[in-house]
């Protein structure tokens, strides 16, 4: 089975990280190592841990912003590509188990699955980055999340110094969150997905997508764009194309000619707060229930206190949580699309308030300054502290 790969460009020590990240800012890397296979990736990571110096694992660079001083240590770049259907000896009627290498381009994978009529990730079309980063963030968009289809990951565990397969349920996947993001230290080598084989074509070959249906449409904006109601299914190719159009309209599909796509995607996560806290916000502030979330624990963590959440005391009845719209919060402080600070090369996207973009000559300092301004305005206006979604190196908000 052939899937399209990334062809890595020659990379050398001192390469500016601006060339390796979608925000296109960042100074030089001290040393660069490129892993072309899972074994290389595991070996390099183990050697770097043994050296005891800080190092940075980099995939597609779509969720990373590095300071103008760069990263003085080693940058390990994952370029192990490929995907293969797995026969594990178990019955999976109408299902496809697919193993994807960590360095494989995510959207190339989605396109190939749509071509074969395999559904479950078609609403995640156009998301930049590589497959190995997907479970770290539990990527999601337009009603789908990786957690819906993730079977397991192959993981090099730093503490155990062994490669092990971790079932998805042990990763504690939540909204843009996982056990890896919260401190399970190691390197994702590959991921296994369980997709639906929706084509009725017995050959399941080329053009299978013409007969294949998407997973049920679960997102209102996408349903409106497709002219269907929530819960309906549509031809899988039609759904992918609609998602790509929606993302492009927001500058969320990479395009070298479109400075709105010179970004790290959504720069801030949508805040999660208690229903009680949300009731103090303006009545027209959007509030979304969390999918499958249990009530919050009765004791407030230090992180929640720092984010401005009210104190919950032991013995209190756990509260329901809701998700707010970071874009709405930003816009309702008076920060509009295209906003930029005087003299800055960074600006809010002209298409989507949630993205900070490089207008062509931005520095990492410009990006951080604008992000700090946004955080301060939202906190002052609504008492909510926005958290950045990309990983920041050498930068503070």
N, C-alpha and C positions, 0 to 999 in steps of 0.2 A: 504494500500500500504506500503510495507516494504522496507525501504532503509537502507543500512549498516550504522552503527553509529561508532563513536569513543568510545572506552571504556576508560574512564578517569582513570589514575593511581592515587593512593593516593598521595596527595600533602599537604605539611605542611609549616608553616612559616619558613623562612630561606632557602627554597629550592633554589639552584643556578639556575639562569635564563639560564645558559648554558644548563640545562636539558630541557628547555622549548622553546628553539629557534633553528632554523635549522642551524644557524652559529655555535652553540655550544660554545658560549663564554658568559660571564656575571656573575657577582657576585650574592649574595643572595637577595631574596625579603624579605622586612621587615615583611610583612603579606600577606597571600594568601587567597583569597576567590574564590570559584568555584560556578558558576551559572549553574545549570542543567536544568533550564527552563527559558522561556522568562520572566516570572513574577519575578523569582529570579534575573535575570540580571537587570531588570528595578529597582527592589527594592534596590539591592546592590548599583547600580549607584547613585540613588537618595540619599541614606544614605551617600555615600562617598562625594557627592557634599555638603551635609549639614555639614559634618565634616570640610570642607574647606581646607583639606590637599591635596597635589598632590597625584594622583594615576594613575595607568597604566592599561589600558584595553588590554588584551592579548588573541589572538586567537590561531592560529597554530604556531605563532612565526617565520613565514617564511619571514617576512618583518620587523624584529626588531633586532637591535643590541644594547646591554646594556653594560655599562662600567664594568670593573673588580670590581669596588666598589659595584656594584649591584644597586638595587632600594630600598631606605630606607623606602618608604611608602607601600601602599597596591597595590597588583597586583590582578586585577579581571579577572578571566579566564572564557571565554565563552565556555560552554559545553552543550548548549541547542541544541539538534539535532532533526532531523526528517524533512520530506518533505511530502507534500500532494497536490493532485490536487484540484484546487479551482473551484467550480461552482458558478460564480458570477451572473448568470441569464442573461448574455449577450451572443449574438451569436458570437462564435469564430470558424468559419468553418476551419477545418484543423489545429487548434491551441490548445495548451495545456497551461493553466495558472497553474503554479506550485509555491506553497509557501514553502520556504526553511528557516529553523531556522538558526540563525546567527552562531551557533556553529557547524554546519554540515560541515564535511570534503568536500572540493570542488571537489576533483577528484573522491571521492566515488559517489558524486552526478552526475558528468559527466558520469561515468561508468553506473550508474543505468538508466540514460536517454538514453544512447546509447542502452542498453539492450531492452528498450521499443520502440526504433525507433523514439525518439523525438530529432529533430535536432535543432541546433542553438548555442550549446556550445561545440561541439565535438572537435573543433580546440583548445579549452582551456584545453584539457586533460593534465594531469601531472602537472598542476600548483599547488604548495603546498599552504596550508593555508585553511581557513574556509570561508564559504559563506558570513558572515557578513562583511568581509574586502573587498569583491569584488567590491562593488560600491564606496568605499572610494578611491581606486586606479583606478577604471574603468579598471580592469584587461583586458589584451588582448594578443593575440599571433596568429601568422600564419593567419592573415587576419580577425580574429574575435575579437570583443570587447564585454564586458558585455553590453555596451550601446545599442548594436544591439538587445538585447532580454530583457533588464530590463523593467519591467512594473511599479514597485513601490517598496518602502521600508516601513517597519514599524519602526518608529524612535522615540526614547525617546528624546525629545527636552529639553536641559538643561534650556534654557531661559524661555520657556513656562511651564516647568515641567509637560508636558503631552505627552502621546503617540499619534502620528499622522501618517497617511499614506501620504507619499510624492510621487507624480508621478515622474517618471524618468526624464521627461523634466524639472522639477524644480531643479534637482540636478546639472545642468550645467556640464554634463559629458564631459570631453575632454581627451586628451592624458595623461594617468596616473594621472588624475586630476578630482576633483569634488568640489562641494560647501562644502562638509564635510571636505575635505582636506584643503580648504581655509578658514575655520573658523566657519562653521555651527556646533556648538558644541552639541554633544549628543551621543547616542549609537544606532547602528543598531540592531534591535531585530530579524527581518526576512526580506527576500527579495522575491519579486514575479517576476517570469520569464514568458515570453510568447514564447513557443517553437513550432516548426512545427511538426505536427503529420504526418510523411511521409510514414508510413507503409500502404500498401493496405490490410493488413490482417484484416478482420472484427473482429477477436478476439483480436487483438493487444496485445497478451499475450507474453509468453516466446518465445524467438528467433525472435521477431518482427524485430530486427535489420538486419536479413538476407535479408529482402525485403525493408528495409528503405534506403533512400538516404540521404547523407549529404547535408548541405547548399552548395551553389556554392563555389568552391575553389577559393580563392582570393589572395593567396600568392604564389609568384613565386617558392620559394624553395620547398614548399609543393607540388605544381603542378608538379614540376620536379620529386620529390620523388614518386609521384603516377603515373607518366607517362601520365598526362592529360594536357589540356590547361586551362588557366585561365577562370573561369566561368562555367566549367563542374562540375557535381556532381558525387559522387562515393558512393558505399555502406558505410554506416555510420561507421560500425565497421572497415572497411579498413582505413578510414581516421583517426579514433582514434589511431589505431595501428601505422600508419605512423607517426603521431605527437609524439607519445611516443618514437618511435625509434629516431626521430630527436632530441627530447629533451634529451634523454639518451646519444646520441652522444656528446652533449654539457655539460653533467654533470648536467642537469636541472631537473632530476627526482630523488627524494630522495632515497638514497641507503646508508645504514650504512657502507657498505664495500667500498664505493667510496668517497674518500676525496674531489673529485671535486664537489660533491653534498653537502658538508658541507659548505653551503654558504647561502646568502640571495637572491639567484637568481641573476639577473642582478643588479650590485651594483650602476650603474649610469643610469640615463634616457638619451635617445637620445636627444641632444640639439635641440631646435626649434629657428631658426634665420630667419632674413629677406633674401629674395632672393638676395638682393644687398650685404649683408654681405657674403653670401655663395659663391658669384662669386669671392671673394678675396681668397678663399681656393684653394688648388691644383685642377686641372681639374678632376682628378680621384677620388676626395672625393665624396662618395655617397650622393645624395640629394633625398629626398622623399617628394612628395606633401602631405599635410595634408588632411585627409578625411573630406569633408564637412565643412572645416574651412573658415570663412569669413576673408577678409583682416584684418590685425592688425590695432588697433586704431592708430590715427595719433600722439598721445602723448606717449612718452616713460615713463614707470613706473620706480620707483627707483630700483625695483627688476631686471628689464631688464638691467638697467645701470650697476648694480653690476655684472650681468652676462656677461658684455662686449659687449652688443648690442649697435649699433650706435643710436645717438639721433634723434628722430623724432619731428619735430616742429608742433605746432598747425597750421591748415590750409593745411598741407601737404597731398598729396594723400596717403591713406592707402596702405601699402605694403603687398605683398604676403609673406607668411611664408613658410619655408620648414623645414623638419626634417633631421638632420644629423645623421650619424652613430657614436655613441660613441665608439664602438669597433674599427672602422677604425681610429678614431682620436688617440685612445690609442696605437694601433699597429704601427701607423706611427710616434710616438715619439720614437720608438725603444723598447717599452715595449712589450715583447712577451709572449706567453702562457707559464705558469710555472715560470714566473719571481717572484723572492722574494728578499727582502732586506736582507743583511747579518745578520744572527742570528735570523731572524724572523720566527715565526711559521705560518705566513699567506703568501699566495702566490696567484698570478693570476692563475686561473684555467688552467690546462694543456689542456683543451678542448675548452675553450671559454674565450676570452680576457676580456669580460665584467663582469666576476664574480671574486670576491675576495673570497678565500676559506681558510678554517681552515685545515691545513695539519695534524692535530691530537693533537697538543699541543699549538695552538695559543691562545693568550690573546686578549681581546678587544682592548688593546693598540696596539698590532701588526696590527690588522685589520685597525684601524684608521690611523696608521703611513703609511701603504701602500696606503690607499685611498688618503691621503694628497699628497703623492709623485706623484700619478697618476694625480691628479687635477693640481698640479703645473706644471708638464711636459706638459700637454695638453694646459694649459693657455700660457705657455712660447712659445710653438711651433705654436699654431694656434689662440691664443687670445680668446679661448672659455673656459668658466668655467663650468666644469661638475657638475651636481647636483646629490647628492645621492638619490637613489630610496628608500632604507629602512629607517624606522624611527630610529633615533639615540637618545639614552638616556644616558646622562652623558659623551658624546663624542662630540668632535668638529673637523671639517675638516678645 
